[in-house]
């Protein structure tokens, strides 16, 4: 029974912050919101589509942001995203080079670490 893919990644967020998640992940990053199943919607949180994968933000009572663990998002036009995040007051962090990619890190409104990267050979999305 081999693992064949990743369906979704979940990040935690504080209770009552769904609108902040929608503003950041939906409005700023451009991810489409997904309707949560009714039996899970009562727990709070919000889900988004990220390419062929999903990003779930779930409410955690004793919330602490992920400072090291992180999802990495492949991006078309990393420079434009960099400028959009900076214009909206988000601090960015560069890191050691990663062969074949340009990249940087940022945090979501809750302090979770996020990586954004683009293949250096252009805006095409590399799949591995």
C-alpha positions as CSV (number, residue, x, y, z in Angstrom):
1,X,0.0,0.0,0.0
2,X,2.3,2.8,-1.2
3,X,1.7,6.5,-0.5
4,X,0.9,8.1,-3.9
5,X,0.6,11.8,-3.2
6,X,-0.2,14.5,-0.6
7,X,-3.9,15.5,-0.4
8,X,-3.6,18.5,2.0
9,X,-1.4,20.3,4.5
10,X,-2.9,21.6,7.7
11,X,-1.7,24.6,9.7
12,X,-3.0,25.7,13.0
13,X,-4.6,29.1,13.8
14,X,-6.2,30.7,16.8
15,X,-9.9,30.5,17.4
16,X,-12.0,33.3,15.7
17,X,-9.4,34.2,13.1
18,X,-11.1,32.9,10.0
19,X,-11.5,36.4,8.5
20,X,-7.8,37.1,8.9
21,X,-7.1,33.7,7.2
22,X,-9.4,34.6,4.3
23,X,-7.7,38.0,4.0
24,X,-4.2,36.6,3.8
25,X,-4.6,33.3,2.0
26,X,-7.6,34.2,-0.1
27,X,-7.3,37.9,-0.9
28,X,-3.5,38.4,-0.7
29,X,-2.2,35.1,-1.9
30,X,-5.2,34.4,-4.2
31,X,-6.1,30.9,-3.0
32,X,-9.7,29.9,-3.6
33,X,-11.7,29.1,-0.4
34,X,-13.2,25.6,-0.2
35,X,-16.5,24.9,1.7
36,X,-15.7,22.7,4.7
37,X,-18.0,19.6,5.2
38,X,-20.8,20.6,7.6
39,X,-19.7,18.2,10.3
40,X,-16.2,19.8,10.3
41,X,-17.3,23.4,9.8
42,X,-18.5,23.7,13.4
43,X,-14.9,23.3,14.6
44,X,-14.0,26.6,12.9
45,X,-11.0,27.1,10.6
46,X,-11.0,27.5,6.8
47,X,-9.8,25.5,3.8
48,X,-8.2,26.7,0.6
49,X,-7.3,25.1,-2.8
50,X,-3.6,25.5,-3.6
51,X,-3.0,24.0,-7.1
52,X,-4.0,20.4,-7.0
53,X,-3.6,20.3,-3.2
54,X,-5.5,21.8,-0.3
55,X,-4.3,24.0,2.6
56,X,-6.4,23.5,5.7
57,X,-6.2,26.0,8.6
58,X,-7.6,24.4,11.7
59,X,-8.4,26.0,15.1
60,X,-6.1,24.9,17.9
61,X,-7.1,25.8,21.5
62,X,-3.5,26.2,22.7
63,X,-2.3,27.7,19.5
64,X,1.4,28.2,18.9
65,X,2.7,29.1,15.4
66,X,4.9,26.7,13.5
67,X,8.3,28.6,13.4
68,X,10.3,25.9,11.6
69,X,7.9,23.4,10.0
70,X,6.2,25.0,6.9
71,X,4.5,24.4,3.6
72,X,6.4,25.6,0.5
73,X,4.3,27.1,-2.3
74,X,5.4,27.1,-5.9
75,X,4.8,30.5,-7.3
76,X,4.4,32.2,-10.7
77,X,6.1,35.6,-10.5
78,X,7.9,35.4,-7.2
79,X,9.0,39.1,-7.6
80,X,5.4,40.3,-7.8
81,X,4.4,38.2,-4.8
82,X,7.4,39.7,-2.8
83,X,6.2,43.2,-3.6
84,X,2.6,42.4,-2.7
85,X,3.6,41.0,0.7
86,X,5.9,43.9,1.4
87,X,3.2,46.4,0.4
88,X,0.9,44.8,2.9
89,X,3.3,45.0,5.8
90,X,4.6,41.5,5.8
91,X,8.3,40.9,6.7
92,X,10.2,38.6,4.4
93,X,13.2,36.5,5.2
94,X,15.8,35.2,2.6
95,X,17.7,32.0,3.2
96,X,20.6,30.0,1.9
97,X,20.3,29.4,-1.9
98,X,18.4,26.4,-3.1
99,X,19.7,25.0,-6.4
100,X,17.4,25.8,-9.2
101,X,15.0,28.1,-7.3
102,X,14.5,31.7,-6.1
103,X,12.8,31.7,-2.7
104,X,11.9,33.6,0.4
105,X,10.0,33.0,3.7
106,X,7.2,35.0,5.2
107,X,4.8,34.4,8.1
108,X,1.0,34.3,7.9
109,X,-1.0,36.5,10.2
110,X,-0.7,33.9,13.0
111,X,3.1,33.6,12.8
112,X,3.2,30.3,10.9
113,X,6.3,30.0,8.6
114,X,5.6,29.8,4.9
115,X,8.1,29.3,2.0
116,X,7.5,30.7,-1.5
117,X,9.7,29.5,-4.4
118,X,9.9,29.7,-8.1
119,X,12.1,27.7,-10.5
120,X,15.0,29.9,-11.8
121,X,14.4,28.9,-15.4
122,X,11.2,30.9,-15.5
123,X,7.6,31.0,-14.3
124,X,6.8,27.4,-15.3
125,X,6.0,25.2,-12.4
126,X,8.5,22.4,-11.9
127,X,7.0,19.1,-10.6
128,X,9.1,16.4,-9.1
